[in-house]
Amino acid sequence: MVLPPELIAHAARLGAVRLRDLMAADRDRADALLISHAGIEFDCSKQRLDGASITALVAHLEDAGFGARREALLTGAIVNESEHRPALHMAYRHGATLEGADVTHLVDRTQAETRAFAQQVRTGQFKPAGKAVARIINIGIGGSDLGPRLVADALADHAEAGPDLRFVASLDPSELARTVAGADPETLLFVIASKSFSTQETLMTAQAARDWMAGQVGLEQAGRHFAAASAARDKAITFGINPDHIFDFPDWVGGRYSVWSAVGLSLEIGLGPDVFAALRDGAQSMDKHFATAPLARNLPVMKALVDFWNRAVLGYPSRCVAAYSARLGLLPGYLQQLEMESLGKSVTADGLPSGMPGGALVWGGCGTEVQHSFFQWLHQGSDATPVDFIGIGRHFASSDPRERVLAANMAAQGAALLDGVQLPPGNDPAGAAQKSMPGGRVSSILLLDDLTPATLGALLALHEHKVFVESVLYGINPFDQWGVELGKVLTKGILDGELSGYDASTRAMLARTGFVPE
Ligand SMILES: O=P(O)(O)OC[C@H]1O[C@H](O)[C@H](O)[C@@H](O)[C@@H]1O
């Protein structure tokens, strides 16, 4: 892929204009660059973009074959070429037009099964050791952790009364110890979430959990405290999970898109099936919008075009996500996997260099806390970086002053990045220079009417689709992740003590630390 000369020309034209002047030149800009759907408003009026450049971006997307590619995605064609699979996670929210009844049947069956099991656990009908479950511990990593963990935290205030929900992803033994601390072992349910059921960290932690349970309730009883969500039912059975408590899903649900599938089991139990269903409904609404809205008024498409513009045309290497809601504190981490595992590539499906940079580095944190840490760098550092502000619209008119102040801070940060300040030198030129801020720094706002299961679902689906659109612009497959494999292979070599092929630095470190192979 190459950038069309029109986009480069627009970048040069817009780069020569002060951002404030660009805004002042068009009185309708704030409305024109605002797109809303499913309780989410996307405001990109503080971006270095105008109508002509957006028209050129849309044309470029069409030229890149977006129409056919989106059709392929939504109808279950093979869009994950290197793994020969469709990517039909939308089926779990009934947001894709599926070919054949099989897929719908499969989705409906699993959803009925997980809902029924969740109800049994929540009502105390399911008693692994004669007592109702009081705590669920999700053991998983990557997509089997980040999505469920984010949703659990984001919707904690919406949870219907039910068991407590915890997560373990780390191999560090202290994590598992922490999640079981204070619990009555007889009231625990471990949900092993692993698409492949072969991820080393997850299996080792699951084994440690089972050993711990065996020590508490006896070997025979321990197995009753385990359920699984996996695309590899046979492996879960081999591990020893009761087949009745294994909830499967097909391999065409990618790990980082799997929260909607049986991987959401711990959420369905912990938050309640209706909350989980509302999350899916919100995502489905975004799916429909993505499938049908005109490109220039299509929220995921426009978000993708803005992010592509900043990354590939203007050349910003990263994007900061600042969530002005404590409940969305895990969003940057979730987006890191979704975006960087999907777009961190530079080879096309045909195996050729894409000629494009691939997706941006994503990083961020929670406002206002981050204003007291890295925002200094955003305001006065030498690397201007686009920021996504994620806020809650209700806060602006809240009766709680803390929420109003939170919202006002978010608005102020976007304005400060845009405006900057130039202090007159006066009789302290050095001080004035140090206190001045360049401004002209771009940002977007994603404003949720309120944080609800439906708006959260829509927000996650928005980002999933945005990533897909970007993948078309970068000419890459967003659904595989071969880059994570080599590390797994080399870990095995180290554990096996087969070090002859390793570099001198690694071998020296292992020797120095007295590492003992298995
Ligand atoms: O769900 P699992 O099969 O255990 O996989 C967990 C994670 O590990 C892999 O290495 C991938 O990089 C992730 O995309 C995946 O989500």
The ligand as an SDF file (V2000), in Angstrom:
LIG
                    3D

 16 16  0  0  0  0  0  0  0  0999 V2000
   -7.3000  -17.9240   25.3300 O   0  0  0  0  0  0  0  0  0  0  0  0
   -5.9550  -18.5060   25.1490 P   0  0  0  0  0  0  0  0  0  0  0  0
   -5.9280  -19.5580   24.0640 O   0  0  0  0  0  0  0  0  0  0  0  0
   -5.4190  -19.0470   26.4470 O   0  0  0  0  0  0  0  0  0  0  0  0
   -4.9910  -17.4050   24.6550 O   0  0  0  0  0  0  0  0  0  0  0  0
   -4.6350  -16.3080   25.4360 C   0  0  0  0  0  0  0  0  0  0  0  0
   -3.8410  -15.2770   24.6390 C   0  0  0  0  0  0  0  0  0  0  0  0
   -2.5860  -15.8150   24.3070 O   0  0  0  0  0  0  0  0  0  0  0  0
   -2.0300  -15.7330   23.0200 C   0  0  0  0  0  0  0  0  0  0  0  0
   -0.6480  -15.7930   23.1130 O   0  0  0  0  0  0  0  0  0  0  0  0
   -2.4670  -14.5860   22.1500 C   0  0  0  0  0  0  0  0  0  0  0  0
   -1.4350  -13.6630   21.9440 O   0  0  0  0  0  0  0  0  0  0  0  0
   -3.6870  -13.8580   22.6500 C   0  0  0  0  0  0  0  0  0  0  0  0
   -4.3790  -13.3560   21.5400 O   0  0  0  0  0  0  0  0  0  0  0  0
   -4.5930  -14.7440   23.4430 C   0  0  0  0  0  0  0  0  0  0  0  0
   -5.7360  -14.0100   23.8600 O   0  0  0  0  0  0  0  0  0  0  0  0
  1  2  2  0
  2  3  1  0
  2  4  1  0
  2  5  1  0
  5  6  1  0
  6  7  1  0
  7  8  1  0
  7 15  1  0
  8  9  1  0
  9 10  1  0
  9 11  1  0
 11 12  1  0
 11 13  1  0
 13 14  1  0
 13 15  1  0
 15 16  1  0
M  END
$$$$
